[in-house]
Amino acid sequence: MKKLLVDTTVFISAYGSRSATERGICARRVLDYVESRKDEFIVCKSARTLRELSPPIRELDRFETVPYHWMDERWEDIEGTWGNIGSRWGNGQERELADAARDALPDKGKRPNVRRDRGILGDAVFAGCAFLLTEDEKDFDRLAPIAERCRLRVINLLKLDAAAAIKELSASCAGGSGLKR
């Protein structure tokens, strides 16, 4: 079985303010597909996503929660608690991933989404996910080489329609999960 982490934006499209739009219909179609194949996929949300959504989306209760991973965030910006902050290996690989993500997607005083995007990448990698489903306009293009190195397949619903995303998922071409060691 392959783990699929769903980014906050996809949940907002599928079950929130964009649910009646073409974008929302696409997101729901893809989520319905993976949910219908429980023997192939474990659909997950991040503890980070739960903190980002206000008000909460009740449909998320049925998805497995993966821990918030600290990556390279400043202490004052960490949105997790000691109980849900994960450390997969406790060695230099975590720092290497954080440095690579920060180099690919630097802060430069930009919007807070930059740190969230780096963080959700870390959450997916350290939870052993094979797929990350997102609706990101450009940040994940810059993080793609890191995701590939970590054997994480990023599926961007802003670049694929539902049929193409489902085709990628059904091919399960991620070939594993987690950092190459």
C-alpha positions in Angstrom: 0.0 0.0 0.0 1.1 3.5 -0.8 0.6 6.5 1.4 -0.7 9.7 -0.2 -0.5 12.9 1.7 -3.1 15.5 0.7 -2.1 19.2 0.9 -4.4 21.7 2.6 -5.3 23.4 -0.7 -6.8 20.2 -2.1 -9.0 19.7 1.0 -10.2 23.4 0.6 -11.0 22.7 -3.0 -12.7 19.4 -2.4 -14.7 20.2 0.8 -14.4 23.9 1.4 -14.9 27.2 -0.3 -14.1 25.9 -3.8 -16.1 22.7 -3.7 -18.7 23.8 -6.3 -16.0 24.9 -8.8 -14.3 22.9 -11.5 -11.2 22.8 -9.2 -13.3 21.4 -6.4 -14.9 18.8 -8.6 -11.5 17.7 -9.8 -10.1 17.4 -6.3 -13.1 15.4 -5.1 -12.9 13.1 -8.0 -9.3 12.3 -7.3 -9.9 11.9 -3.6 -12.9 9.6 -4.3 -10.7 7.5 -6.5 -8.0 6.9 -3.9 -10.5 6.4 -1.1 -12.2 3.7 -3.2 -8.9 1.8 -3.4 -8.2 1.2 0.3 -6.1 -1.8 -0.6 -3.8 0.4 -2.7 -3.7 3.7 -0.9 -3.6 5.1 2.6 -4.9 8.7 2.3 -3.4 11.0 4.9 -3.6 14.6 6.1 -0.9 16.4 8.0 -1.2 17.7 11.6 0.0 20.9 9.9 -3.1 21.0 7.7 -5.4 20.6 10.7 -3.8 23.7 12.2 -4.2 25.7 9.0 -7.9 25.1 8.6 -10.3 27.4 10.4 -13.0 26.4 10.7 -12.1 22.7 10.5 -13.4 20.6 7.7 -15.3 17.6 9.1 -14.6 15.4 6.1 -11.0 15.2 7.1 -11.8 13.0 10.1 -11.7 9.9 8.0 -8.1 10.4 6.8 -5.1 9.2 8.7 -3.0 12.0 10.4 0.7 12.1 9.8 2.9 14.0 12.3 4.0 17.6 11.8 7.7 17.6 11.0 9.8 20.5 12.1 12.1 20.7 9.0 13.9 24.1 9.2 11.4 26.3 10.9 12.2 28.8 13.6 11.0 27.8 17.1 8.5 30.7 17.2 7.0 29.5 13.9 6.5 25.8 14.7 2.8 25.1 14.6 3.1 21.7 16.3 3.4 20.5 19.8 5.9 18.2 21.4 3.4 15.4 21.1 3.0 15.7 17.3 6.4 16.9 16.1 8.2 14.0 14.3 11.8 13.1 13.9 12.2 10.1 11.6 15.9 9.3 11.9 17.4 11.8 14.3 20.5 12.2 12.2 21.9 14.6 9.5 19.5 13.5 6.8 16.8 15.6 8.2 19.0 18.7 8.3 20.2 17.9 4.7 16.6 17.8 3.5 15.7 21.0 5.3 18.8 22.8 3.9 18.0 21.6 0.3 14.4 22.7 0.7 15.4 26.1 2.0 17.9 26.6 -0.8 15.3 25.6 -3.4 12.6 27.7 -1.8 14.1 30.5 0.3 12.1 32.8 2.6 13.2 36.2 1.3 10.6 37.8 3.5 7.9 36.2 1.3 4.5 34.9 2.2 4.3 32.3 5.0 3.2 29.6 2.4 6.9 29.1 1.6 7.6 27.6 5.0 4.3 25.6 4.9 5.2 24.2 1.5 8.7 23.1 2.7 7.0 21.7 5.8 4.4 19.7 4.0 7.2 18.2 1.9 9.0 17.2 5.1 5.8 15.8 6.5 5.3 13.6 3.4 8.9 12.4 3.3 9.2 11.6 7.0 5.8 9.8 7.0 7.0 7.6 4.2 4.5 8.8 1.7 4.8 7.8 -2.0 2.6 10.7 -3.2 1.9 14.3 -2.3 -1.3 15.6 -3.8 -1.3 19.4 -4.1 -2.7 22.5 -5.9 0.4 24.6 -5.8 1.1 27.2 -8.5 4.9 27.2 -8.5 6.6 26.3 -5.2 6.5 22.6 -5.8 8.1 23.0 -9.2 11.1 24.3 -7.3 11.0 21.5 -4.8 10.6 18.8 -7.4 14.2 17.6 -7.5 14.1 17.1 -3.7 10.9 15.2 -3.9 12.3 13.0 -6.6 15.4 12.3 -4.6 13.1 11.3 -1.7 11.1 9.0 -4.0 8.0 11.2 -3.5 5.8 11.8 -6.5 4.1 15.2 -6.4 0.8 15.3 -8.2 -0.3 18.9 -8.9 -4.0 19.2 -9.6 -3.4 22.7 -11.1 -1.4 21.1 -13.9 -3.4 17.9 -14.4 -7.0 17.2 -14.8 -8.6 14.5 -12.7 -8.2 11.8 -15.3 -4.5 12.4 -15.8 -3.9 12.6 -12.0 -5.8 9.3 -11.5 -3.8 7.7 -14.3 -0.5 8.7 -12.6 -1.8 7.4 -9.3 -3.0 4.1 -10.8 0.4 3.6 -12.4 2.0 3.8 -8.9 5.2 4.7 -10.5 6.7 6.2 -7.3 8.8 3.1 -6.7 8.9 3.4 -2.9 9.0 6.1 -0.4 11.4 7.9 2.0 14.8 9.3 1.6 17.3 7.3 -0.3 19.8 6.0 2.2 
